Amino acid sequence: MTKYVITGATGGLGSRVLKYLLKLVPASDIIVSLYNPSGATQEIKDSGVEIRRGDYGDPASLDQAFAGADKLLIVSHPSMTRELRVQHHKNAIDAAKRAGVKHVYYTSLAFASDSVAFLMQAHLDTERYLKASGLTYTILREGIYSEAYAFYLRFFYPAEDKSEAVIPYSDGGIAWVSREDLGEGTARIMGGFENQTLLLTGSRSITLKEIAAKISSLLGRDLRLVIASEDEYVRVNVGKDGQPSEEFLRTWATTYKALGRSELNVVDPLLQQVLVRELKPFDETLKEAVSFQVQ
Ligand SMILES: NC(=O)c1ccc[n+]([C@@H]2O[C@H](COP(=O)([O-])OP(=O)(O)OC[C@H]3O[C@@H](n4cnc5c(N)ncnc54)[C@H](OP(=O)(O)O)[C@@H]3O)[C@@H](O)[C@H]2O)c1
């Protein structure tokens, strides 16, 4: 019997990994390590898996959460602060070692190994630490969520009366992939793939300009993608949706530098091979999002 521990199971990705892992192994073989066990969803409570508390910021809790695990999925911490994020991931890797975990799976991101994107730096630090840990590992470079398109289009939401999305530096292809497909693929990959770095992407790349055109045709009104200077992008976007600060926007600007280097313009067939079916097309996710947002 192999015991699995899944972190982040209340989140968008981890909840899907759990959903599909439950189709592959008995619930009695699965433990979920939750940051906040009182926030366990009804699906988790009804599934029959064991629930433990595991806070990446509290190593002692991770010792208890990972005890007896053979395979551990570390879902990356949802923070933009590089140092904090890396420290949390190191805490989880160290705890996995202490607990005698046999194989650690880590959810990294699909930017390049020499990425200029700020977002990728914490993942690259973690990848290096995990590889040097001596643990058997699999690094899953998860593709960019199709559901996150509005974030890359600078918070373009169709319900708003907005005709331009302003970005700095460069547009570029992104091999968007749905969180559902990533969740199922990640669950299936937890059967093997020792000491490998895998790239999980959608089956085609689509640029932000192409997405703007798709939204225009869905809405019947014009949306233009404008590539401006970094200062102009900051001026236009600061204070929009969720009130991104200037500091955040300047950090996020590095994402568009990475697009200009085609870092996300890479299609890898692996996910489709693992799922043995077609992936959910980006256009389907976009249609769902646009019709939801204009309701
Ligand atoms: N590929 C992409 O396009 C993309 C996009 C966005 C993010 N990401 C990255 O991928 C990860 C997974 O994505 P997601 O959509 O599942 O994110 P999410 O929905 O924000 O889920 C994050 C999970 O992390 C848990 N968590 C928060 N603080 C923690 C702590 N101190 N210790 C342990 N767990 C903690 C959360 O628990 P609670 O529910 O209790 O807070 C939640 O279960 C994110 O965390 C982020 O690093 C990737």
The ligand as an SDF file (V2000), in Angstrom:
LIG
                    3D

 48 52  0  0  0  0  0  0  0  0999 V2000
   -0.1320   27.6930  -13.3340 N   0  0  0  0  0  0  0  0  0  0  0  0
   -0.7240   28.8650  -13.1120 C   0  0  0  0  0  0  0  0  0  0  0  0
   -1.2050   29.5650  -14.0360 O   0  0  0  0  0  0  0  0  0  0  0  0
   -0.8580   29.3820  -11.7070 C   0  0  0  0  0  0  0  0  0  0  0  0
   -1.7230   30.4370  -11.4500 C   0  0  0  0  0  0  0  0  0  0  0  0
   -1.8440   30.8870  -10.1430 C   0  0  0  0  0  0  0  0  0  0  0  0
   -1.0970   30.2890   -9.1250 C   0  0  0  0  0  0  0  0  0  0  0  0
   -0.2680   29.2600   -9.4070 N   0  0  0  0  0  0  0  0  0  0  0  0
    0.5490   28.6030   -8.3620 C   0  0  0  0  0  0  0  0  0  0  0  0
    0.0730   27.2580   -8.2270 O   0  0  0  0  0  0  0  0  0  0  0  0
   -0.3780   27.0260   -6.8860 C   0  0  0  0  0  0  0  0  0  0  0  0
   -1.6550   26.2430   -6.9430 C   0  0  0  0  0  0  0  0  0  0  0  0
   -2.6250   27.0070   -7.6290 O   0  0  0  0  0  0  0  0  0  0  0  0
   -4.0970   27.0780   -7.0920 P   0  0  0  0  0  0  0  0  0  0  0  0
   -4.9020   27.6150   -8.1900 O   0  0  0  0  0  0  0  0  0  0  0  0
   -4.4700   25.7700   -6.4900 O   0  0  0  0  0  0  0  0  0  0  0  0
   -3.9590   28.1730   -5.9050 O   0  0  0  0  0  0  0  0  0  0  0  0
   -5.0170   28.4500   -4.7520 P   0  0  0  0  0  0  0  0  0  0  0  0
   -6.3880   28.1270   -5.1980 O   0  0  0  0  0  0  0  0  0  0  0  0
   -4.7200   29.8360   -4.2670 O   0  0  0  0  0  0  0  0  0  0  0  0
   -4.6230   27.3890   -3.6040 O   0  0  0  0  0  0  0  0  0  0  0  0
   -3.5220   27.5880   -2.7670 C   0  0  0  0  0  0  0  0  0  0  0  0
   -3.5390   26.5160   -1.6920 C   0  0  0  0  0  0  0  0  0  0  0  0
   -2.4230   26.7560   -0.8110 O   0  0  0  0  0  0  0  0  0  0  0  0
   -2.8910   26.6400    0.5350 C   0  0  0  0  0  0  0  0  0  0  0  0
   -2.0610   27.4010    1.4460 N   0  0  0  0  0  0  0  0  0  0  0  0
   -2.0650   28.7350    1.6860 C   0  0  0  0  0  0  0  0  0  0  0  0
   -1.1680   29.0480    2.6380 N   0  0  0  0  0  0  0  0  0  0  0  0
   -0.5890   27.8800    3.0320 C   0  0  0  0  0  0  0  0  0  0  0  0
    0.3900   27.5520    4.0180 C   0  0  0  0  0  0  0  0  0  0  0  0
    0.9740   28.4770    4.7710 N   0  0  0  0  0  0  0  0  0  0  0  0
    0.7110   26.2430    4.1670 N   0  0  0  0  0  0  0  0  0  0  0  0
    0.1520   25.2690    3.4080 C   0  0  0  0  0  0  0  0  0  0  0  0
   -0.7830   25.5290    2.4470 N   0  0  0  0  0  0  0  0  0  0  0  0
   -1.1520   26.8210    2.2730 C   0  0  0  0  0  0  0  0  0  0  0  0
   -4.3110   27.1760    0.4710 C   0  0  0  0  0  0  0  0  0  0  0  0
   -5.0180   26.7940    1.6470 O   0  0  0  0  0  0  0  0  0  0  0  0
   -6.2950   27.6670    2.1390 P   0  0  0  0  0  0  0  0  0  0  0  0
   -7.3900   27.3640    1.1510 O   0  0  0  0  0  0  0  0  0  0  0  0
   -6.5860   27.1530    3.4950 O   0  0  0  0  0  0  0  0  0  0  0  0
   -5.8470   29.1040    2.1340 O   0  0  0  0  0  0  0  0  0  0  0  0
   -4.8070   26.5300   -0.8150 C   0  0  0  0  0  0  0  0  0  0  0  0
   -5.2250   25.2130   -0.5790 O   0  0  0  0  0  0  0  0  0  0  0  0
   -0.5410   28.4040   -6.2640 C   0  0  0  0  0  0  0  0  0  0  0  0
   -0.3450   28.3140   -4.8840 O   0  0  0  0  0  0  0  0  0  0  0  0
    0.5050   29.2240   -6.9920 C   0  0  0  0  0  0  0  0  0  0  0  0
    1.7680   29.0400   -6.3700 O   0  0  0  0  0  0  0  0  0  0  0  0
   -0.1450   28.7800  -10.6700 C   0  0  0  0  0  0  0  0  0  0  0  0
  1  2  1  0
  2  3  2  0
  2  4  1  0
  4  5  1  0
  4 48  2  0
  5  6  2  0
  6  7  1  0
  7  8  2  0
  8  9  1  0
  8 48  1  0
  9 10  1  0
  9 46  1  0
 10 11  1  0
 11 12  1  0
 11 44  1  0
 12 13  1  0
 13 14  1  0
 14 15  2  0
 14 16  1  0
 14 17  1  0
 17 18  1  0
 18 19  2  0
 18 20  1  0
 18 21  1  0
 21 22  1  0
 22 23  1  0
 23 24  1  0
 23 42  1  0
 24 25  1  0
 25 26  1  0
 25 36  1  0
 26 27  1  0
 26 35  1  0
 27 28  2  0
 28 29  1  0
 29 30  1  0
 29 35  2  0
 30 31  1  0
 30 32  2  0
 32 33  1  0
 33 34  2  0
 34 35  1  0
 36 37  1  0
 36 42  1  0
 37 38  1  0
 38 39  2  0
 38 40  1  0
 38 41  1  0
 42 43  1  0
 44 45  1  0
 44 46  1  0
 46 47  1  0
M  CHG  2   8   1  16  -1
M  END
$$$$
